[in-house]
């Protein structure tokens, strides 16, 4: 099912398939900012990553005395149907709860709420995790929105940059292009820069996971007009940028609160980098705020 939120500035469509933002259109110029999930290129719009972001060691989870094999990338929330909890003019709430299918993939009882709220030119997506299990529940989480490029037929990919609100020296954690796991190596995307140019070679190897940002925002900006998609990243420890190799038809800005497993790490769930560890009955929330800006 699909639901629509609308105000004077934006029209937003959310699908219950993965609780994804499927469309964001600015009313002033009609620009569609969300990648439309061409399966021949990449078949997602804006997946949520839960109960882990990235890959796990040996595609295996060892938890609560169980060995679960075949654990795919980014968890299962992005591929499942989420249920409508409530909707009004400005907000929409969807939920995913544990069931027989999830318990075969991850042996914890939980509730995951996705709250979408429109405020002017900004869409706020809050993820709330509740531990409904009898044991402590470590989990990972992240956002993975894909923004379509270019904004119109008059521009090319080279007309866009990733931009910060202050000088940055983005230090990145390397992940293996083969395993998707952390290698233990680091590299810089640049030093004392405000912008990262986008070109056809930028994602030839993999994503870039930045770990030391002090900028409150990470934006996709059209250089000549100032039109931009601006993500507030100040409460996220890790911020990734990614697209498919070659000339990008979209770019992803991915604020995460956890990491993939290290190559030399363990499949033990208690040792995987977590966003939070909840006691029974506890909950935890995080919000990605994205502004669709016109100068």
N, C-alpha and C positions, 0 to 999 in steps of 0.2 A: 504494500500500500504506500501511497504518497500523500504528504500533507504540505500545505502552503502557509507560510508566514509572510505578511506584507505590511509595509508602512509607506510613508510618502517617498522614501528613497529607494528601497530595495524590495524585490520579490524573491523569496527563498523557498526552495522545494527540498524536503527531507524525505528519504525513503526508509521504510522499516527494514529493508534488506541491508543489514549491517549498521543501521542507524547512521546512514551517511547523508551529508549535505550533497544533494544531487545537482542543484542549480542555485546560483546567485546572480541576479540581473540588476544592474543599475537602471533605474527608470529614466534617468536623464539622457542616456545615450544607448541603452539597450544592450550593453556589453555583457556577454555571458562569461563569468569569471571562473567557473568550475569546469574541469575537464570532463567530457561527456562519455568517458569509459568505453572507447572503441576497443573491443576485445582483441583486435588484431595488433594493438599497440600495448595497452594496459587497461584491464577491465574493471577498474575501480574509479570512484569519484573522490571520496575523502574518508577512507577507512579509519576506524578506531582500533587501536592495538591493545588487546587485553586477552588473557592475563599476562602476556609478556610482549615486549617489543624486540624485534629482530629474531635471531635464531637461538636455539638452545643446543648445548653440547650433544653431539651424536644424535640429534633429533629425538632425544630421550629425556623424560622427566622422571626423577626418582623422588617420590613424595608419599608420606603417610604409609610407608611400607610397600608401596606399589611401584612397579616399573611400567611406564607408559611409553611405548615406542611410536614412531611416526609423527612426532610433534612437528607441525609445519611452521612456517615463518609467521611471526606476528600474532600468534594465538588464533582463537576461533570466533571472537565477537564480530569480526568484519564480514563473516560469511553466513551469519545466522539471522533469522527473523527476530526483530525486537517488537515488543507489544506496546500499543498506545496506552499511556496512563492518563494523560490529560492534554487538552489543547484549548487555548483561547486566542485572542487576536494577535498577541505579541509573543506567545511562548508555547512550546511544545515539549512534552515529556514522554520519552520512550524508556522501556526497561527490558533487560535480559536477566533471567534468573537461572540458577542451576537446574538441570534436568538430566534425564538418562544419557542424552548425547554428550552434554558437557562433562559429566562425571566420568565418562570413559576417556576424556582427553585431559582432564585436570580434576583431581579428587577433592575439590572444596565446594562447599555450599556458599553461594554468594548472591548478591543483587547488584546489577550495574544499571545505573540511571543515566540517561542522556537528556539533558535539558538544553533546548535551543531557545534563545531569546534575542529579539531584535530591539536595538536602541539606536535610532537615527541611522547613520551609515555603517553601524557595527553589528556583527553577528557574534553572540557569545554562546559558546558550546561548553557546558559544564558536565564533566563526568564524575559521578559519585559512586564509590564502591562500598558496599556493606558486607561485612563478614557474618554470614549466617551459619558458619561451621562451629563445631565444638572445640576446634584447635586454632592456634594462631595461623594467620593466612598471609604469607608474603605474596606479592604480586607485582608485575610490571605494567606500565601503561604508557600510551603515547598517541599523538595525533598524526595524521598522514594526508592532509588535504592537497589535492592536485589542482593547480591554477593554470587555466588554458593560456596558450601563447600562439600568435600575438593577440592583442586586444582587438585589432581590426585588420582589414586587408591592406591598409596603408603602411603597416609596420612589419618589421622582420624581427627575428629572435635577437639579433645583434643590437636592437634598439632598447633592450631591457638590461637591468642590473639588479642584483640583490643589494640592498642598501641598509646601512645602520644609522642610528641617530647620533653616533659619536665615533671617534677614531677607534678602530679595533685591530687586534692582531690575532685572527682566528686560528686557534690551535685545534687540530683535528685528531681524533683517535682513528687509527687505520683499522678497517675491517677487510678480511680476505674476500676477493672477488669470487673465490671458489666456494668457501665454506660459509661466508657471511658472519664469521666469528671475529672477535677482537684479536689482533695479532700481537698487541703489546707495543706497537710502534706508533709514533706521532709525527705530524708534519704541519707546517703552516700553509694556509691558503693565501696569506699575505700579511704584511706588517704595517701597522699604522695606516690603515685604509678605511674609507667610508663606503666603498662600493666593491662588489665582485662582479666583473663582466660575465655575461652568459654567452657561450658559443657552442659549437658542435663537438668540441673536445672535452668539455667540462666534466661530463659524466661517463667518459670512456671506460673507466675502471670500476667505479662504484659510487655510492653516496659519499658525502662529506659530513662527518659528525663533529660539530664544533662544541668545545667544552669550556671555554674561558671567556665567554662574551659578557660584557658589562652593559652593552646596548639594551635598552628596554624594548626595542622593536627590531624586527627583521622584515624588510619589505621587498616586494617585487615591484620595481618602478620603471615606468616608461620615460626614457630620458628627456625627450623633447617636449612632452606635455605635462609631466608630473603626475599623471594618473598612476594610481598605485593600489596594491593590496598590501595592507600593513598588519602584520601579526604581532601582538604583544607577547614577548617571550621572557619577561623579567622573572617569572616564577618557575622557569624550567632549567634544569641542570644541563641538558643536552639539546642541541638544535641541529637538525640535519637538513641538508638540501640534496635533492635527488631528481633525476629523470632517467628515461631510457637513453642508452647510447645513441649518438648521432645528433641531428638537429632536433632540439627539444620541441615537441608539440604541447608540452605542459612542463611545469616544474613544481616540485613538492617542497613545501616548508613544513618541517616535521619537529615540533617541540615534544621532547620525550622527558619522562621522569625516571627512566630506567635504561638499561643497556643490554645488548646481546651478551651471550656467554663468551668468555675468553677461549681461545683455541687450546690453551693449556689448563682450562678449568675443569669443573666437575659437572655431571648431570644432576647432582643432588640439588633439589629445588631450593633448599635452605641456603645454598651458596651462590645462587644466581643474583646478580645486581637487581635490587627491588626498588620500586617507587615508595612502598610503605609496607609495614608488617602490622596487620590489624589483629587485635585481640578479639575474641568472640563478642559479637554485638557492636563493635566499633565500626565507624565509617570514615571515609576520607574523600576529599573532592579536589579537583583541579579544573581550571577554566582556560580555554583558548579564546581570546577576543581578537576578531579580525575585522578591520575597517576597510571599506572599499571607497577609496579617496578620490575626489576630484579637486584640483587646485582652484 
